[in-house]
Amino acid sequence: MEKIVVGVDDSDAARSALEWVADRCARHAADVEVVHVVASADAHTTPQRDPLGNAERVLRAAAPGQDATYHRAKGGVADTLREVSAHADLLVIGVDPEHPVRAAVGGWLPVRVIARTEPPVCVVPAGWVPRPGTITVGLEDDVSSAEAVTFAAREAETTCGRLRIVHAWRLPEPSIDGAAALLVQPERILVEHRELLDATVRSVRRRFPALHIEADLVRSDPAAALLQQAPHSAMIVVGTHREGVVSGAFVGSVDRDLLWHAGCPIAVVPASSFPAKGA
């Protein structure tokens, strides 16, 4: 049975995260744990602003037969969610796309959570409603997206039956003196990226023969290529190797672009060969 941890507060984004989990539980059984992280163990709540009470009401209304456990945990949000989700299959949090500036002031919490947690993290935008669409996954040319592709294929298998694999490529940056740029052959680079995409499609088809798979090779920035597919996607899946400025080049793109503009849930799947920050 899938183990899902949901991090909640009293925001609309948290409500959307809960509704997304309820929709997921309607398709298959899950063990759901709802966590509200507070700075102090004796933090005061009111009936009107009780995140756990509100969470229970939302889940009961959206998924009447779904059992869940509810508890508060003391500590920093990112580190506490890392601890409570260590043995989960999926961590779910909400994000408010209307307030990226507020998120920046708060230290880009979704990105810090992604950087620290072991399981995949699904970030659900405030105002989410179920919609038909393909499961779209970004394919990188390193090991960071192998597990993301598998996650996306399994997600597609249990939902819409359709998977779109998007691989964005660009010419390498020229060296300082520019001499190396003269040796770059765009046609050869294009062939190499096409071979990578085709090999990935063949591998997925062998493991998931019932899926309808489409593949896009796009000369573009990875985040821009995925955003182009967002209106037609029920979920976008990306991988991360947890390196770079925050927690990985792709997580940086998710932070700046996908989280605020995609309008659909974003699942970030870590490569198991790269440990979480602070783990």
HURATA-V376772 format. One record per residue. N is the residue number from 1. SS is DSSP state (H for helix, E for strand, L for the rest). OMEGA is omega as a letter, one per 40 degrees, with the letter a starting at -180 (* if undefined). Layout:
# HURATA-V376772
[[N SS OMEGA] [N SS OMEGA]]
This chain:
# HURATA-V376772
[[1 L a] [2 E i] [3 E a] [4 E i] [5 E i] [6 E i] [7 E a] [8 E i] [9 L a] [10 L a] [11 L i] [12 H i] [13 H i] [14 H i] [15 H i] [16 H i] [17 H i] [18 H i] [19 H i] [20 H i] [21 H i] [22 H i] [23 H i] [24 H a] [25 H i] [26 L a] [27 L i] [28 L a] [29 L i] [30 E i] [31 E a] [32 E i] [33 E a] [34 E a] [35 E i] [36 E a] [37 E i] [38 E a] [39 L a] [40 L a] [41 L a] [42 L i] [43 L a] [44 L i] [45 L i] [46 E i] [47 L a] [48 L a] [49 E i] [50 L a] [51 H a] [52 H i] [53 H i] [54 H i] [55 H i] [56 H i] [57 H i] [58 H a] [59 H i] [60 H a] [61 H a] [62 H a] [63 L a] [64 L a] [65 L a] [66 L i] [67 L i] [68 E i] [69 E a] [70 E i] [71 E i] [72 E i] [73 E a] [74 E i] [75 L i] [76 L a] [77 H a] [78 H a] [79 H i] [80 H i] [81 H i] [82 H a] [83 H a] [84 H a] [85 L a] [86 L a] [87 L i] [88 L i] [89 L a] [90 E i] [91 E a] [92 E i] [93 E i] [94 E i] [95 E i] [96 L a] [97 H a] [98 H a] [99 H i] [100 H i] [101 H i] [102 H i] [103 H i] [104 H i] [105 H i] [106 L i] [107 L i] [108 L a] [109 H a] [110 H a] [111 H i] [112 H i] [113 H i] [114 H a] [115 H a] [116 H a] [117 L a] [118 L a] [119 L i] [120 E i] [121 E i] [122 E a] [123 E a] [124 E a] [125 E i] [126 L a] [127 L a] [128 L i] [129 L i] [130 L i] [131 L i] [132 L i] [133 L i] [134 E i] [135 E a] [136 E a] [137 E i] [138 E i] [139 L i] [140 L a] [141 L i] [142 L a] [143 H a] [144 H a] [145 H a] [146 H a] [147 H i] [148 H i] [149 H i] [150 H i] [151 H a] [152 H i] [153 H i] [154 H i] [155 H i] [156 H a] [157 H a] [158 H a] [159 L a] [160 L a] [161 L a] [162 E a] [163 E i] [164 E i] [165 E a] [166 E i] [167 E i] [168 E i] [169 E i] [170 L i] [171 L i] [172 L i] [173 L i] [174 L i] [175 L a] [176 L a] [177 L i] [178 L a] [179 L a] [180 H a] [181 H a] [182 H a] [183 H a] [184 L i] [185 L a] [186 H a] [187 H i] [188 H i] [189 H i] [190 H i] [191 H a] [192 H i] [193 H i] [194 H i] [195 H i] [196 H a] [197 H a] [198 H i] [199 H i] [200 H i] [201 H i] [202 H a] [203 H a] [204 H a] [205 H i] [206 H a] [207 H a] [208 L a] [209 L a] [210 L a] [211 L i] [212 E a] [213 E i] [214 E a] [215 E i] [216 E i] [217 E a] [218 E i] [219 E a] [220 L i] [221 L a] [222 H a] [223 H i] [224 H i] [225 H i] [226 H i] [227 H i] [228 H a] [229 H a] [230 H a] [231 L a] [232 L a] [233 E i] [234 E i] [235 E i] [236 E a] [237 E i] [238 E i] [239 E i] [240 E i] [241 L i] [242 L i] [243 L i] [244 L a] [245 L a] [246 L a] [247 L a] [248 L a] [249 H a] [250 H i] [251 H i] [252 H i] [253 H i] [254 H a] [255 H a] [256 H a] [257 H a] [258 H a] [259 H a] [260 H a] [261 H a] [262 L a] [263 L i] [264 L i] [265 E i] [266 E i] [267 E i] [268 E a] [269 E a] [270 E i] [271 L a] [272 L a] [273 L i] [274 L a] [275 L i] [276 L i] [277 L i] [278 L a] [279 L *]]
